[in-house]
Amino acid sequence: MPNPKRKHTPHRRDCRRSANSKLDVPNSGKCPNCGVAKMSHKICTECGFYNGKLVVPKKMKKSEKSALQQQVADKQ
């Protein structure tokens, strides 16, 4: 089994490891309902909407809930 003759410098080691920090950010888009960045084909974590429909209702106050239901009714 071959062994290195000399120790690699920290600069050489760190340059090799730095390549992982330059990875691309996964594709993301904006939620059409609230405008938050989200992964495509996933439910929005902020508002719970997917494809213009409420899928996962968030826990909220009654007044906020009725306002949200009115928004959904207006869009349809």
PDB file of N, CA, C and O in Angstrom:
ATOM      1  N   MET A   1       0.837  -1.176   0.000  1.00  0.00           N
ATOM      2  CA  MET A   1       0.000   0.000   0.000  1.00  0.00           C
ATOM      3  C   MET A   1       0.888   1.247   0.000  1.00  0.00           C
ATOM      4  O   MET A   1       1.688   1.420   0.919  1.00  0.00           O
ATOM      5  N   PRO A   2       0.769   2.113  -0.998  1.00  0.00           N
ATOM      6  CA  PRO A   2       1.634   3.294  -1.033  1.00  0.00           C
ATOM      7  C   PRO A   2       1.236   4.311   0.034  1.00  0.00           C
ATOM      8  O   PRO A   2       0.058   4.483   0.347  1.00  0.00           O
ATOM      9  N   ASN A   3       2.232   4.968   0.574  1.00  0.00           N
ATOM     10  CA  ASN A   3       2.020   6.004   1.579  1.00  0.00           C
ATOM     11  C   ASN A   3       2.564   7.322   1.054  1.00  0.00           C
ATOM     12  O   ASN A   3       3.521   7.329   0.280  1.00  0.00           O
ATOM     13  N   PRO A   4       1.971   8.435   1.461  1.00  0.00           N
ATOM     14  CA  PRO A   4       2.490   9.724   1.008  1.00  0.00           C
ATOM     15  C   PRO A   4       3.884   9.978   1.583  1.00  0.00           C
ATOM     16  O   PRO A   4       4.180   9.634   2.727  1.00  0.00           O
ATOM     17  N   LYS A   5       4.721  10.585   0.760  1.00  0.00           N
ATOM     18  CA  LYS A   5       6.086  10.864   1.203  1.00  0.00           C
ATOM     19  C   LYS A   5       6.124  12.062   2.148  1.00  0.00           C
ATOM     20  O   LYS A   5       6.896  12.099   3.106  1.00  0.00           O
ATOM     21  N   ARG A   6       5.272  13.034   1.852  1.00  0.00           N
ATOM     22  CA  ARG A   6       5.224  14.237   2.697  1.00  0.00           C
ATOM     23  C   ARG A   6       3.769  14.599   2.994  1.00  0.00           C
ATOM     24  O   ARG A   6       2.845  14.220   2.275  1.00  0.00           O
ATOM     25  N   LYS A   7       3.610  15.332   4.062  1.00  0.00           N
ATOM     26  CA  LYS A   7       2.276  15.787   4.477  1.00  0.00           C
ATOM     27  C   LYS A   7       1.780  16.870   3.511  1.00  0.00           C
ATOM     28  O   LYS A   7       2.540  17.755   3.117  1.00  0.00           O
ATOM     29  N   HIS A   8       0.502  16.791   3.135  1.00  0.00           N
ATOM     30  CA  HIS A   8      -0.076  17.833   2.298  1.00  0.00           C
ATOM     31  C   HIS A   8      -0.262  19.095   3.130  1.00  0.00           C
ATOM     32  O   HIS A   8      -0.569  19.029   4.320  1.00  0.00           O
ATOM     33  N   THR A   9      -0.075  20.230   2.496  1.00  0.00           N
ATOM     34  CA  THR A   9      -0.233  21.497   3.207  1.00  0.00           C
ATOM     35  C   THR A   9      -1.715  21.742   3.499  1.00  0.00           C
ATOM     36  O   THR A   9      -2.580  21.221   2.794  1.00  0.00           O
ATOM     37  N   PRO A  10      -2.010  22.533   4.533  1.00  0.00           N
ATOM     38  CA  PRO A  10      -3.406  22.858   4.817  1.00  0.00           C
ATOM     39  C   PRO A  10      -4.093  23.548   3.644  1.00  0.00           C
ATOM     40  O   PRO A  10      -5.289  23.350   3.431  1.00  0.00           O
ATOM     41  N   HIS A  11      -3.361  24.352   2.884  1.00  0.00           N
ATOM     42  CA  HIS A  11      -3.951  25.039   1.731  1.00  0.00           C
ATOM     43  C   HIS A  11      -4.426  24.027   0.691  1.00  0.00           C
ATOM     44  O   HIS A  11      -5.526  24.150   0.152  1.00  0.00           O
ATOM     45  N   ARG A  12      -3.602  23.044   0.418  1.00  0.00           N
ATOM     46  CA  ARG A  12      -3.970  22.028  -0.575  1.00  0.00           C
ATOM     47  C   ARG A  12      -5.170  21.218  -0.087  1.00  0.00           C
ATOM     48  O   ARG A  12      -6.085  20.926  -0.858  1.00  0.00           O
ATOM     49  N   ARG A  13      -5.160  20.861   1.183  1.00  0.00           N
ATOM     50  CA  ARG A  13      -6.274  20.105   1.760  1.00  0.00           C
ATOM     51  C   ARG A  13      -7.574  20.922   1.702  1.00  0.00           C
ATOM     52  O   ARG A  13      -8.624  20.406   1.317  1.00  0.00           O
ATOM     53  N   ASP A  14      -7.488  22.198   2.088  1.00  0.00           N
ATOM     54  CA  ASP A  14      -8.681  23.041   2.135  1.00  0.00           C
ATOM     55  C   ASP A  14      -9.211  23.363   0.740  1.00  0.00           C
ATOM     56  O   ASP A  14     -10.421  23.500   0.557  1.00  0.00           O
ATOM     57  N   CYS A  15      -8.321  23.486  -0.243  1.00  0.00           N
ATOM     58  CA  CYS A  15      -8.770  23.717  -1.618  1.00  0.00           C
ATOM     59  C   CYS A  15      -9.575  22.532  -2.130  1.00  0.00           C
ATOM     60  O   CYS A  15     -10.569  22.700  -2.836  1.00  0.00           O
ATOM     61  N   ARG A  16      -9.141  21.350  -1.772  1.00  0.00           N
ATOM     62  CA  ARG A  16      -9.851  20.155  -2.197  1.00  0.00           C
ATOM     63  C   ARG A  16     -11.227  20.086  -1.532  1.00  0.00           C
ATOM     64  O   ARG A  16     -12.207  19.701  -2.169  1.00  0.00           O
ATOM     65  N   ARG A  17     -11.298  20.452  -0.278  1.00  0.00           N
ATOM     66  CA  ARG A  17     -12.565  20.379   0.455  1.00  0.00           C
ATOM     67  C   ARG A  17     -13.525  21.509   0.093  1.00  0.00           C
ATOM     68  O   ARG A  17     -14.736  21.377   0.265  1.00  0.00           O
ATOM     69  N   SER A  18     -12.985  22.613  -0.407  1.00  0.00           N
ATOM     70  CA  SER A  18     -13.837  23.762  -0.702  1.00  0.00           C
ATOM     71  C   SER A  18     -14.737  23.527  -1.911  1.00  0.00           C
ATOM     72  O   SER A  18     -15.705  24.262  -2.107  1.00  0.00           O
ATOM     73  N   ALA A  19     -14.439  22.529  -2.715  1.00  0.00           N
ATOM     74  CA  ALA A  19     -15.251  22.264  -3.906  1.00  0.00           C
ATOM     75  C   ALA A  19     -16.682  21.906  -3.515  1.00  0.00           C
ATOM     76  O   ALA A  19     -17.604  22.143  -4.295  1.00  0.00           O
ATOM     77  N   ASN A  20     -16.886  21.342  -2.329  1.00  0.00           N
ATOM     78  CA  ASN A  20     -18.229  20.964  -1.902  1.00  0.00           C
ATOM     79  C   ASN A  20     -19.080  22.170  -1.534  1.00  0.00           C
ATOM     80  O   ASN A  20     -20.307  22.090  -1.577  1.00  0.00           O
ATOM     81  N   SER A  21     -18.460  23.277  -1.177  1.00  0.00           N
ATOM     82  CA  SER A  21     -19.228  24.456  -0.798  1.00  0.00           C
ATOM     83  C   SER A  21     -19.765  25.198  -2.020  1.00  0.00           C
ATOM     84  O   SER A  21     -20.589  26.101  -1.875  1.00  0.00           O
ATOM     85  N   LYS A  22     -19.317  24.836  -3.210  1.00  0.00           N
ATOM     86  CA  LYS A  22     -19.738  25.521  -4.429  1.00  0.00           C
ATOM     87  C   LYS A  22     -20.870  24.789  -5.141  1.00  0.00           C
ATOM     88  O   LYS A  22     -21.150  25.064  -6.308  1.00  0.00           O
ATOM     89  N   LEU A  23     -21.521  23.863  -4.448  1.00  0.00           N
ATOM     90  CA  LEU A  23     -22.612  23.118  -5.064  1.00  0.00           C
ATOM     91  C   LEU A  23     -23.775  24.045  -5.363  1.00  0.00           C
ATOM     92  O   LEU A  23     -23.979  25.038  -4.665  1.00  0.00           O
ATOM     93  N   ASP A  24     -24.533  23.725  -6.392  1.00  0.00           N
ATOM     94  CA  ASP A  24     -25.653  24.554  -6.797  1.00  0.00           C
ATOM     95  C   ASP A  24     -26.790  24.459  -5.791  1.00  0.00           C
ATOM     96  O   ASP A  24     -26.979  23.437  -5.131  1.00  0.00           O
ATOM     97  N   VAL A  25     -27.531  25.538  -5.691  1.00  0.00           N
ATOM     98  CA  VAL A  25     -28.719  25.562  -4.855  1.00  0.00           C
ATOM     99  C   VAL A  25     -29.828  24.853  -5.620  1.00  0.00           C
ATOM    100  O   VAL A  25     -29.978  25.086  -6.819  1.00  0.00           O
ATOM    101  N   PRO A  26     -30.611  23.996  -4.968  1.00  0.00           N
ATOM    102  CA  PRO A  26     -31.677  23.309  -5.693  1.00  0.00           C
ATOM    103  C   PRO A  26     -32.694  24.299  -6.260  1.00  0.00           C
ATOM    104  O   PRO A  26     -32.874  25.399  -5.737  1.00  0.00           O
ATOM    105  N   ASN A  27     -33.347  23.886  -7.332  1.00  0.00           N
ATOM    106  CA  ASN A  27     -34.327  24.760  -7.975  1.00  0.00           C
ATOM    107  C   ASN A  27     -35.444  25.091  -7.005  1.00  0.00           C
ATOM    108  O   ASN A  27     -35.978  24.219  -6.320  1.00  0.00           O
ATOM    109  N   SER A  28     -35.780  26.345  -6.961  1.00  0.00           N
ATOM    110  CA  SER A  28     -36.881  26.770  -6.118  1.00  0.00           C
ATOM    111  C   SER A  28     -37.667  27.826  -6.874  1.00  0.00           C
ATOM    112  O   SER A  28     -37.153  28.497  -7.769  1.00  0.00           O
ATOM    113  N   GLY A  29     -38.913  27.949  -6.493  1.00  0.00           N
ATOM    114  CA  GLY A  29     -39.777  28.951  -7.103  1.00  0.00           C
ATOM    115  C   GLY A  29     -40.525  29.678  -6.015  1.00  0.00           C
ATOM    116  O   GLY A  29     -40.360  29.388  -4.830  1.00  0.00           O
ATOM    117  N   LYS A  30     -41.339  30.615  -6.416  1.00  0.00           N
ATOM    118  CA  LYS A  30     -42.122  31.366  -5.441  1.00  0.00           C
ATOM    119  C   LYS A  30     -43.508  30.748  -5.328  1.00  0.00           C
ATOM    120  O   LYS A  30     -44.095  30.303  -6.314  1.00  0.00           O
ATOM    121  N   CYS A  31     -44.005  30.734  -4.117  1.00  0.00           N
ATOM    122  CA  CYS A  31     -45.373  30.278  -3.880  1.00  0.00           C
ATOM    123  C   CYS A  31     -46.316  31.329  -4.464  1.00  0.00           C
ATOM    124  O   CYS A  31     -46.190  32.508  -4.133  1.00  0.00           O
ATOM    125  N   PRO A  32     -47.257  30.935  -5.325  1.00  0.00           N
ATOM    126  CA  PRO A  32     -48.157  31.931  -5.909  1.00  0.00           C
ATOM    127  C   PRO A  32     -49.119  32.540  -4.888  1.00  0.00           C
ATOM    128  O   PRO A  32     -49.688  33.605  -5.131  1.00  0.00           O
ATOM    129  N   ASN A  33     -49.301  31.873  -3.753  1.00  0.00           N
ATOM    130  CA  ASN A  33     -50.229  32.374  -2.750  1.00  0.00           C
ATOM    131  C   ASN A  33     -49.570  33.398  -1.824  1.00  0.00           C
ATOM    132  O   ASN A  33     -50.109  34.485  -1.618  1.00  0.00           O
ATOM    133  N   CYS A  34     -48.400  33.053  -1.262  1.00  0.00           N
ATOM    134  CA  CYS A  34     -47.784  33.941  -0.275  1.00  0.00           C
ATOM    135  C   CYS A  34     -46.461  34.547  -0.736  1.00  0.00           C
ATOM    136  O   CYS A  34     -45.986  35.498  -0.115  1.00  0.00           O
ATOM    137  N   GLY A  35     -45.850  34.029  -1.805  1.00  0.00           N
ATOM    138  CA  GLY A  35     -44.632  34.605  -2.347  1.00  0.00           C
ATOM    139  C   GLY A  35     -43.343  34.130  -1.701  1.00  0.00           C
ATOM    140  O   GLY A  35     -42.277  34.663  -2.010  1.00  0.00           O
ATOM    141  N   VAL A  36     -43.406  33.151  -0.819  1.00  0.00           N
ATOM    142  CA  VAL A  36     -42.214  32.625  -0.159  1.00  0.00           C
ATOM    143  C   VAL A  36     -41.522  31.638  -1.097  1.00  0.00           C
ATOM    144  O   VAL A  36     -42.190  30.928  -1.849  1.00  0.00           O
ATOM    145  N   ALA A  37     -40.186  31.588  -1.057  1.00  0.00           N
ATOM    146  CA  ALA A  37     -39.442  30.630  -1.872  1.00  0.00           C
ATOM    147  C   ALA A  37     -39.727  29.219  -1.379  1.00  0.00           C
ATOM    148  O   ALA A  37     -39.672  28.958  -0.177  1.00  0.00           O
ATOM    149  N   LYS A  38     -40.033  28.301  -2.303  1.00  0.00           N
ATOM    150  CA  LYS A  38     -40.332  26.919  -1.936  1.00  0.00           C
ATOM    151  C   LYS A  38     -39.811  26.007  -3.025  1.00  0.00           C
ATOM    152  O   LYS A  38     -39.573  26.446  -4.150  1.00  0.00           O
ATOM    153  N   MET A  39     -39.635  24.746  -2.695  1.00  0.00           N
ATOM    154  CA  MET A  39     -39.207  23.752  -3.669  1.00  0.00           C
ATOM    155  C   MET A  39     -40.378  23.474  -4.614  1.00  0.00           C
ATOM    156  O   MET A  39     -41.538  23.507  -4.204  1.00  0.00           O
ATOM    157  N   SER A  40     -40.064  23.199  -5.877  1.00  0.00           N
ATOM    158  CA  SER A  40     -41.125  22.918  -6.830  1.00  0.00           C
ATOM    159  C   SER A  40     -41.752  21.562  -6.520  1.00  0.00           C
ATOM    160  O   SER A  40     -41.074  20.655  -6.036  1.00  0.00           O
ATOM    161  N   HIS A  41     -43.009  21.430  -6.791  1.00  0.00           N
ATOM    162  CA  HIS A  41     -43.805  20.216  -6.565  1.00  0.00           C
ATOM    163  C   HIS A  41     -43.874  19.832  -5.091  1.00  0.00           C
ATOM    164  O   HIS A  41     -43.995  18.651  -4.765  1.00  0.00           O
ATOM    165  N   LYS A  42     -43.797  20.811  -4.203  1.00  0.00           N
ATOM    166  CA  LYS A  42     -43.922  20.580  -2.764  1.00  0.00           C
ATOM    167  C   LYS A  42     -44.950  21.544  -2.201  1.00  0.00           C
ATOM    168  O   LYS A  42     -45.194  22.611  -2.765  1.00  0.00           O
ATOM    169  N   ILE A  43     -45.543  21.163  -1.093  1.00  0.00           N
ATOM    170  CA  ILE A  43     -46.493  22.041  -0.408  1.00  0.00           C
ATOM    171  C   ILE A  43     -45.718  23.190   0.216  1.00  0.00           C
ATOM    172  O   ILE A  43     -44.632  22.982   0.757  1.00  0.00           O
ATOM    173  N   CYS A  44     -46.254  24.385   0.148  1.00  0.00           N
ATOM    174  CA  CYS A  44     -45.621  25.558   0.754  1.00  0.00           C
ATOM    175  C   CYS A  44     -45.633  25.391   2.265  1.00  0.00           C
ATOM    176  O   CYS A  44     -46.676  25.114   2.857  1.00  0.00           O
ATOM    177  N   THR A  45     -44.472  25.559   2.887  1.00  0.00           N
ATOM    178  CA  THR A  45     -44.384  25.376   4.332  1.00  0.00           C
ATOM    179  C   THR A  45     -44.986  26.539   5.097  1.00  0.00           C
ATOM    180  O   THR A  45     -45.329  26.391   6.270  1.00  0.00           O
ATOM    181  N   GLU A  46     -45.120  27.685   4.463  1.00  0.00           N
ATOM    182  CA  GLU A  46     -45.646  28.857   5.150  1.00  0.00           C
ATOM    183  C   GLU A  46     -47.173  28.888   5.160  1.00  0.00           C
ATOM    184  O   GLU A  46     -47.784  29.140   6.198  1.00  0.00           O
ATOM    185  N   CYS A  47     -47.787  28.632   4.006  1.00  0.00           N
ATOM    186  CA  CYS A  47     -49.242  28.789   3.922  1.00  0.00           C
ATOM    187  C   CYS A  47     -49.989  27.473   3.741  1.00  0.00           C
ATOM    188  O   CYS A  47     -51.200  27.430   3.958  1.00  0.00           O
ATOM    189  N   GLY A  48     -49.301  26.389   3.348  1.00  0.00           N
ATOM    190  CA  GLY A  48     -49.950  25.093   3.207  1.00  0.00           C
ATOM    191  C   GLY A  48     -50.672  24.896   1.882  1.00  0.00           C
ATOM    192  O   GLY A  48     -51.483  23.978   1.760  1.00  0.00           O
ATOM    193  N   PHE A  49     -50.396  25.739   0.884  1.00  0.00           N
ATOM    194  CA  PHE A  49     -51.049  25.628  -0.414  1.00  0.00           C
ATOM    195  C   PHE A  49     -50.201  24.815  -1.369  1.00  0.00           C
ATOM    196  O   PHE A  49     -48.973  24.825  -1.281  1.00  0.00           O
ATOM    197  N   TYR A  50     -50.857  24.106  -2.287  1.00  0.00           N
ATOM    198  CA  TYR A  50     -50.186  23.415  -3.388  1.00  0.00           C
ATOM    199  C   TYR A  50     -51.081  23.517  -4.604  1.00  0.00           C
ATOM    200  O   TYR A  50     -52.250  23.134  -4.550  1.00  0.00           O
ATOM    201  N   ASN A  51     -50.550  24.024  -5.693  1.00  0.00           N
ATOM    202  CA  ASN A  51     -51.267  24.142  -6.960  1.00  0.00           C
ATOM    203  C   ASN A  51     -52.551  24.959  -6.797  1.00  0.00           C
ATOM    204  O   ASN A  51     -53.578  24.649  -7.401  1.00  0.00           O
ATOM    205  N   GLY A  52     -52.477  26.006  -5.974  1.00  0.00           N
ATOM    206  CA  GLY A  52     -53.610  26.895  -5.796  1.00  0.00           C
ATOM    207  C   GLY A  52     -54.691  26.391  -4.870  1.00  0.00           C
ATOM    208  O   GLY A  52     -55.736  27.028  -4.743  1.00  0.00           O
ATOM    209  N   LYS A  53     -54.468  25.259  -4.218  1.00  0.00           N
ATOM    210  CA  LYS A  53     -55.465  24.693  -3.310  1.00  0.00           C
ATOM    211  C   LYS A  53     -54.868  24.535  -1.921  1.00  0.00           C
ATOM    212  O   LYS A  53     -53.690  24.211  -1.776  1.00  0.00           O
ATOM    213  N   LEU A  54     -55.680  24.762  -0.910  1.00  0.00           N
ATOM    214  CA  LEU A  54     -55.250  24.590   0.473  1.00  0.00           C
ATOM    215  C   LEU A  54     -55.198  23.106   0.780  1.00  0.00           C
ATOM    216  O   LEU A  54     -56.224  22.427   0.745  1.00  0.00           O
ATOM    217  N   VAL A  55     -54.009  22.597   1.081  1.00  0.00           N
ATOM    218  CA  VAL A  55     -53.818  21.174   1.329  1.00  0.00           C
ATOM    219  C   VAL A  55     -53.642  20.912   2.814  1.00  0.00           C
ATOM    220  O   VAL A  55     -54.270  20.011   3.369  1.00  0.00           O
ATOM    221  N   VAL A  56     -52.791  21.699   3.458  1.00  0.00           N
ATOM    222  CA  VAL A  56     -52.513  21.524   4.877  1.00  0.00           C
ATOM    223  C   VAL A  56     -52.890  22.820   5.586  1.00  0.00           C
ATOM    224  O   VAL A  56     -52.154  23.805   5.510  1.00  0.00           O
ATOM    225  N   PRO A  57     -54.034  22.828   6.278  1.00  0.00           N
ATOM    226  CA  PRO A  57     -54.411  24.051   6.981  1.00  0.00           C
ATOM    227  C   PRO A  57     -53.482  24.295   8.167  1.00  0.00           C
ATOM    228  O   PRO A  57     -53.149  23.371   8.909  1.00  0.00           O
ATOM    229  N   LYS A  58     -53.078  25.525   8.331  1.00  0.00           N
ATOM    230  CA  LYS A  58     -52.210  25.897   9.436  1.00  0.00           C
ATOM    231  C   LYS A  58     -53.066  26.249  10.643  1.00  0.00           C
ATOM    232  O   LYS A  58     -54.208  26.685  10.495  1.00  0.00           O
ATOM    233  N   LYS A  59     -52.517  26.061  11.829  1.00  0.00           N
ATOM    234  CA  LYS A  59     -53.226  26.457  13.041  1.00  0.00           C
ATOM    235  C   LYS A  59     -53.188  27.975  13.128  1.00  0.00           C
ATOM    236  O   LYS A  59     -52.114  28.576  13.129  1.00  0.00           O
ATOM    237  N   MET A  60     -54.355  28.589  13.200  1.00  0.00           N
ATOM    238  CA  MET A  60     -54.424  30.043  13.256  1.00  0.00           C
ATOM    239  C   MET A  60     -55.685  30.466  14.001  1.00  0.00           C
ATOM    240  O   MET A  60     -56.545  29.646  14.321  1.00  0.00           O
ATOM    241  N   LYS A  61     -55.768  31.735  14.262  1.00  0.00           N
ATOM    242  CA  LYS A  61     -56.921  32.283  14.961  1.00  0.00           C
ATOM    243  C   LYS A  61     -58.146  32.229  14.059  1.00  0.00           C
ATOM    244  O   LYS A  61     -58.022  32.143  12.837  1.00  0.00           O
ATOM    245  N   LYS A  62     -59.318  32.277  14.659  1.00  0.00           N
ATOM    246  CA  LYS A  62     -60.563  32.169  13.889  1.00  0.00           C
ATOM    247  C   LYS A  62     -60.697  33.303  12.882  1.00  0.00           C
ATOM    248  O   LYS A  62     -61.155  33.075  11.763  1.00  0.00           O
ATOM    249  N   SER A  63     -60.309  34.518  13.254  1.00  0.00           N
ATOM    250  CA  SER A  63     -60.448  35.653  12.341  1.00  0.00           C
ATOM    251  C   SER A  63     -59.540  35.480  11.118  1.00  0.00           C
ATOM    252  O   SER A  63     -59.938  35.790   9.996  1.00  0.00           O
ATOM    253  N   GLU A  64     -58.325  34.986  11.341  1.00  0.00           N
ATOM    254  CA  GLU A  64     -57.414  34.754  10.223  1.00  0.00           C
ATOM    255  C   GLU A  64     -57.926  33.624   9.338  1.00  0.00           C
ATOM    256  O   GLU A  64     -57.779  33.666   8.116  1.00  0.00           O
ATOM    257  N   LYS A  65     -58.523  32.622   9.959  1.00  0.00           N
ATOM    258  CA  LYS A  65     -59.018  31.471   9.206  1.00  0.00           C
ATOM    259  C   LYS A  65     -60.158  31.883   8.277  1.00  0.00           C
ATOM    260  O   LYS A  65     -60.197  31.457   7.123  1.00  0.00           O
ATOM    261  N   SER A  66     -61.082  32.705   8.767  1.00  0.00           N
ATOM    262  CA  SER A  66     -62.199  33.129   7.929  1.00  0.00           C
ATOM    263  C   SER A  66     -61.717  34.010   6.777  1.00  0.00           C
ATOM    264  O   SER A  66     -62.249  33.932   5.670  1.00  0.00           O
ATOM    265  N   ALA A  67     -60.715  34.844   7.034  1.00  0.00           N
ATOM    266  CA  ALA A  67     -60.158  35.690   5.978  1.00  0.00           C
ATOM    267  C   ALA A  67     -59.494  34.841   4.902  1.00  0.00           C
ATOM    268  O   ALA A  67     -59.613  35.139   3.713  1.00  0.00           O
ATOM    269  N   LEU A  68     -58.796  33.787   5.311  1.00  0.00           N
ATOM    270  CA  LEU A  68     -58.138  32.898   4.362  1.00  0.00           C
ATOM    271  C   LEU A  68     -59.170  32.141   3.527  1.00  0.00           C
ATOM    272  O   LEU A  68     -58.981  31.967   2.323  1.00  0.00           O
ATOM    273  N   GLN A  69     -60.242  31.697   4.145  1.00  0.00           N
ATOM    274  CA  GLN A  69     -61.286  30.985   3.412  1.00  0.00           C
ATOM    275  C   GLN A  69     -61.942  31.898   2.386  1.00  0.00           C
ATOM    276  O   GLN A  69     -62.324  31.442   1.308  1.00  0.00           O
ATOM    277  N   GLN A  70     -62.078  33.183   2.709  1.00  0.00           N
ATOM    278  CA  GLN A  70     -62.629  34.132   1.748  1.00  0.00           C
ATOM    279  C   GLN A  70     -61.690  34.301   0.552  1.00  0.00           C
ATOM    280  O   GLN A  70     -62.148  34.404  -0.586  1.00  0.00           O
ATOM    281  N   GLN A  71     -60.384  34.331   0.805  1.00  0.00           N
ATOM    282  CA  GLN A  71     -59.413  34.438  -0.279  1.00  0.00           C
ATOM    283  C   GLN A  71     -59.515  33.237  -1.210  1.00  0.00           C
ATOM    284  O   GLN A  71     -59.481  33.379  -2.433  1.00  0.00           O
ATOM    285  N   VAL A  72     -59.641  32.061  -0.621  1.00  0.00           N
ATOM    286  CA  VAL A  72     -59.729  30.839  -1.423  1.00  0.00           C
ATOM    287  C   VAL A  72     -61.004  30.865  -2.255  1.00  0.00           C
ATOM    288  O   VAL A  72     -60.980  30.504  -3.432  1.00  0.00           O
ATOM    289  N   ALA A  73     -62.110  31.285  -1.662  1.00  0.00           N
ATOM    290  CA  ALA A  73     -63.386  31.341  -2.372  1.00  0.00           C
ATOM    291  C   ALA A  73     -63.324  32.363  -3.530  1.00  0.00           C
ATOM    292  O   ALA A  73     -63.900  32.131  -4.593  1.00  0.00           O
ATOM    293  N   ASP A  74     -62.636  33.471  -3.321  1.00  0.00           N
ATOM    294  CA  ASP A  74     -62.530  34.494  -4.348  1.00  0.00           C
ATOM    295  C   ASP A  74     -61.695  34.013  -5.541  1.00  0.00           C
ATOM    296  O   ASP A  74     -61.974  34.378  -6.683  1.00  0.00           O
ATOM    297  N   LYS A  75     -60.675  33.197  -5.274  1.00  0.00           N
ATOM    298  CA  LYS A  75     -59.817  32.698  -6.360  1.00  0.00           C
ATOM    299  C   LYS A  75     -60.538  31.681  -7.214  1.00  0.00           C
ATOM    300  O   LYS A  75     -60.238  31.549  -8.400  1.00  0.00           O
ATOM    301  N   GLN A  76     -61.486  30.957  -6.636  1.00  0.00           N
ATOM    302  CA  GLN A  76     -62.190  29.919  -7.400  1.00  0.00           C
ATOM    303  C   GLN A  76     -63.332  30.549  -8.118  1.00  0.00           C
ATOM    304  O   GLN A  76     -64.069  29.863  -8.827  1.00  0.00           O
TER     305      GLN A  76
END
